[in-house]
Amino acid sequence: MELTVVTLDAVDPAAVRTTDGARIVDLLWTAAADGERLEHISVQADRPGRLHLGMFIAATGERTTRSTALAICRRALAMSPLLDGWRIAAAAPPR
């Protein structure tokens, strides 16, 4: 299992709704496809308009955990009004 941290930024921090981390976690679980081997998700906000998503994914030979995390986040952004006005700013293994 590997951790990938995906950072979401608000396009306009003044315009986005503040949201509860548990709702984001539920949304990401819904966006995860069968076979992506998502194991655990954590959400942390270090300031208004920025979210850090810690996504633990079991590695597979087909895709990197980073590409899997990004695919899940892209689907979540596309499917939910909760994330209107948010974009992926970065994705990387933790430092």
C-alpha positions as CSV (number, residue, x, y, z in Angstrom):
1,M,0.0,0.0,0.0
2,E,1.4,3.4,-1.0
3,L,0.3,6.9,0.0
4,T,-0.2,9.6,-2.6
5,V,-1.1,13.1,-1.5
6,V,-3.4,15.0,-3.9
7,T,-3.8,18.8,-3.3
8,L,-6.9,20.5,-4.4
9,D,-7.1,24.3,-4.7
10,A,-10.1,26.4,-5.0
11,V,-10.1,28.4,-8.3
12,D,-11.6,31.3,-6.3
13,P,-11.3,30.7,-2.5
14,A,-13.9,33.3,-1.7
15,A,-16.5,31.6,-4.0
16,V,-16.2,27.9,-2.9
17,R,-18.2,26.4,-0.1
18,T,-16.5,25.1,3.0
19,T,-17.1,21.4,3.1
20,D,-16.8,18.7,5.7
21,G,-13.9,16.2,5.2
22,A,-16.2,13.2,5.8
23,R,-18.3,14.3,2.8
24,I,-15.2,14.5,0.6
25,V,-14.1,11.0,1.8
26,D,-17.5,9.6,0.9
27,L,-17.4,11.3,-2.5
28,L,-13.9,9.8,-3.3
29,W,-15.1,6.4,-2.3
30,T,-18.0,6.7,-4.7
31,A,-15.7,7.9,-7.5
32,A,-13.3,5.0,-7.0
33,A,-13.7,2.2,-9.6
34,D,-13.7,-1.5,-8.9
35,G,-10.2,-2.8,-9.1
36,E,-8.4,0.5,-8.2
37,R,-7.6,-1.0,-4.8
38,L,-8.2,2.2,-2.8
39,E,-7.6,1.3,0.9
40,H,-7.9,4.5,3.0
41,I,-8.5,8.2,2.5
42,S,-7.8,11.2,4.8
43,V,-8.6,14.9,4.2
44,Q,-6.8,17.8,5.7
45,A,-7.4,21.5,5.1
46,D,-4.4,23.7,5.9
47,R,-6.1,26.9,4.9
48,P,-9.4,28.0,3.3
49,G,-9.4,27.0,-0.4
50,R,-6.9,24.2,-0.1
51,L,-7.4,20.5,0.7
52,H,-4.9,17.7,1.0
53,L,-6.2,14.3,0.2
54,G,-4.1,11.4,1.5
55,M,-5.0,8.3,-0.6
56,F,-3.6,4.9,0.3
57,I,-3.8,2.6,-2.7
58,A,-2.5,-1.0,-3.0
59,A,0.0,-1.0,-5.9
60,T,-0.8,-3.0,-9.0
61,G,1.4,-3.7,-12.0
62,E,-1.0,-1.9,-14.3
63,R,-0.9,1.7,-13.0
64,T,1.0,3.7,-10.6
65,T,-0.7,4.7,-7.3
66,R,-0.3,8.3,-8.3
67,S,-2.2,7.8,-11.6
68,T,-4.9,5.9,-9.8
69,A,-5.3,8.7,-7.2
70,L,-5.5,11.3,-9.9
71,A,-8.1,9.3,-11.9
72,I,-10.3,9.0,-8.7
73,C,-9.9,12.7,-8.0
74,R,-10.8,13.7,-11.6
75,R,-13.9,11.6,-11.5
76,A,-14.9,13.1,-8.2
77,L,-14.4,16.6,-9.5
78,A,-16.5,15.8,-12.6
79,M,-19.3,14.2,-10.8
80,S,-20.1,16.3,-7.8
81,P,-21.4,19.8,-7.3
82,L,-19.7,19.7,-3.9
83,L,-16.4,20.1,-5.7
84,D,-17.5,22.8,-8.1
85,G,-14.7,25.5,-8.2
86,W,-11.9,23.1,-7.1
87,R,-9.0,21.8,-9.2
88,I,-6.1,19.5,-8.8
89,A,-3.0,21.5,-7.8
90,A,-0.5,18.7,-7.2
91,A,-0.1,15.0,-6.7
92,A,2.9,13.3,-5.2
93,P,4.2,10.8,-2.7
94,P,4.7,12.3,0.7
95,R,8.0,14.0,1.5
